[in-house]
Amino acid sequence: MFVSVVLLVLVLCARGGRGEDDVKKQSRGHVSVVIVGGTGDLARKYLWQGFFQLYLNHVSRGSTFSFYAGGQSPSDKATPIFFGIVKAVSCPKDVSEQRCAVLKEQFLRLAQYRQLKTPEDYQDLSKHIERQAQEEGLNEAGRLFYLSVPAFAYADVADKIHTGCRPAAGGAWLRVVLEKPFGHDLKSAQVLAARLGNSLQEEEMYRIDHYLGKQVVSKILPFRVENRKFLDPIWNKQHIERIEIVLKETLDVKGRIPFYDQYGVIRDVIQNHLTEVLTLLTMRLPANLSDSEDVLQNKLRIFSSLLPLGKNQAVTGQYQAYQAEVQQELNKTKDHVSLTPTFAAVLAHMEAAQYEGVPFLLLAGKMLDQRVGYARVLFKNDVFCVQDQHNLHCKPKQIIFYFGHGNLQYPAVLVTKNLFKPSVMEGKWKEVTEQADILVVGLPASHYYIQTPKVQQEAYAELISHIFTGHKNTFISTENLLASWGFWTPLLQSLAGSFPRVYPGGADNGDLLDVCLKGKEIGFTSEAVIISPDHVGGASAASFQAMQGKFRNATMVSAWAEELVERLAADMQEAAEAAVLQGGVFHLALSGGATPIALFQRLALHHFSFPWRNTHIWMVDERCVPLSDPESNFFNLQRHLLQHVHVPYLNIHPMLVQLGQRLCVEDDHAAQMYQEDIANHVNASSFHFVLLGVGHDGHTASLFPGGDATDSQEGLVVLRESPGKPHRRMSLTLGAINRAQKVAVLVLGKNKHELITQLSRSKDRPDKWPVTGVRPSEGSLAWYIDYDALLG
């Protein structure tokens, strides 16, 4: 049973743009507040305290209230829980202990628990409200329902309110407050909006984003207005270097896994909280800050200006213990793997002339080094200090909207002293004149002008106050919601199969999550992919999707061996089809050894549409043995692939290691002949696709450590000595390999783990590790490494 309480607070709001007299007139009278889900965590931690604060502020101003906690549990079971929560509310510091006791007692007398489970329960509540108004001679001003219930219950509860508990026609208003999540993507948000629209009108819905209730966030627009004379000349692409919106948390998500694993960090905080902050920072200032319609339309213009997001505009991570938490809380086996990100950094841009080219970085994550949230507007600084590099004029110019926590510990707006001195916000804000010796976003606190609220107020209390005073521009409209999901859904879809980078958590993260902005793309600064075997566990191939990453600054694809081979075969066929479409022919160079045999079998048995008739097969290397010898690379290629597919005879090009009865004799010029064959058939001697393996000693093709690296870069084909039998080999050179359009290095098996570890740490040393000399000059390189080789 979902034990919840419906607490309801007083009030509700006038539509944005109404004057103060209209708001007061609408708020006076009797207000019935109902919190559905009032004994849940949200109601216990925030809502009851917020409504008690509202009661304290307005009980003497012509309004009367009734508060109802509603839930599915019977009254006899839930009432003691409910009153235990309500008794825990606290008074402001300026209220005496005696006065506080009186106010709490009055509040308790106005509150009661009611079971709200069936349509009849809502009808009975409506009759009770009407009867009370008649008996006490009250003028009903309105009814406010706060739905502190799971999102899947919204439509059902809204329908019960609509059919059974609307105020009678005659002027009293209805307000229904909704908590996020408001959908999972654009389609689900549209479905939910349509279902709610069947029961409620747009002006009756108040979608809460509690971030908009944070005092600093709610002051972004007033700050911009009050400092227009300073900001208007510099609030543009000529002066802004970038804007960062950051929300870092130190906690994990234990206890929230059933919700979090379906949503992840982007849906949980970036699509809503950070996006709303972005719109407040960049929207055109309205003529009237209290005109909610003007504010809404200006926000919507921002969404229409944002450039689309793709995979190259985001990086994701997942803290290492997350998998175990998922398996435990969702009762999953160790084979279950979740790809839900707990960290994300997203790079956005706008096409609006004012912000064209300005990077907007939105970053959030769990299990990071500190708890802090802020928005930073960093301005360009064209001052160069010749001698005193510590001069304030040479320091970063920035405005920080500091949401709280972190080193500063309190909400504030900070402006560096080399920028301008801001106007002090009237009424509830003050200037901080004594600053602690701390760093705030990279600079000492003494380098800033700092303003902070005179009295800190919790976000929900602030929003409840906004509802009462009719400030609807601090809530999310249907248009705003769908515009936001329309912007974020394509990115979420593109990331659905991506494996997030695993990070240990806390200070141990080091620089693992540091990001680098490259034009309109973002990436991790550290290319190394570090994955703990404990993280992957005993997952099977069926439960894993191929993982994209970086290895030695090149693309890396990793999966269990079977799936990895499937992916490589698909990529090879894609390259073949593209080459044939463009030029009518596909030149493929294949290496020998045992590693590619699984790939050959995959191509033979599953890729019937591969354009074999347009394909030329070349050898990357060959042992100096007869082609009929089982040790011959060509023999294995013939056995596992060529005899099963229809490649024209003249399109097969084995290396000429045997001329007459002689094997790899220099005087026969076999290497030169093969080089000429390549030059005659392959345009610019540039293969479309080269498949390589790598040996335990780092050799690739038949280029071994200790060989002449310079010689391996010249020409196309050489004879080489091998440390193992047969000692003589023929091989493509690094120069020939690096001319290719695509090069793939396939690495399989646990016995290659030590090699992969060493290669990940090694610099380019072709003389020691020949494979490090593979660097296509104009083409692309991709490493295909199975989990056994990657993880050991």
Secondary structure, DSSP 8 states (H G I E B T S, - for coil): -------B-------TT--HHHHHHHHSEEEEEEEESTTSHHIIIIIHHHHHHHHHHHTTTTEEEEEEEEESS-HHHHHHHHHHHHTT----TTS-HHHHHHHHHHHHHTEEEEE--SHHHHHHHHHHHHHHHHHHT--EEEEEEEE-S-GGGHHHHHHHHHHH----SSS-EEEEEEES---SSHHHHHHHHHHHHTT--GGGEEEE-GGGGSHHHHTHHHHHHHTHHHHTTTSSTTTEEEEEEEEE-----TT-HHHHHHHHHIIIIIIIIIHHHHHHHHS---S-TT-HHHHHHHHHHHHHHB----GGGEEEEEETTHHHHHHHHTT--TT------SEEEEEE-B-STTTTT--EEEEEESS-S--EEEEEEEE------SS-TT-GGGS-EEEEEEEEETTT-S-EEEEETTT------TTTEEEE-S--S-EETTEEGGGEEEEEESS---HHHHHHHHHHHT-GGGSB-HHHHHHHHHHHHHHHHHTTT---EEE--GGGGTTTT-EEEETTEEEES-------HHHHTT--GGG---EEEEETTEEEEEE-HHHHHHHHHHHHHHHHHHHHHHHS-EEEEE--SSTTHHHHHHHHHH-TTS-GGGEEEEESEEESS-TTSTT-HHHHHHHHTGGGS---GGGEE----EETTEES-GGGTHHHHHHHHHHHHSGGG--SEEEE---TTS-BTTB-TTS-HHHHHSSSEEEEE-SSSS-EEEEE-HHHHTT-SEEEEEE-SGGGHHHHHHHHH----TTT-GGGG---SSSEEEEEEEHHHHH-
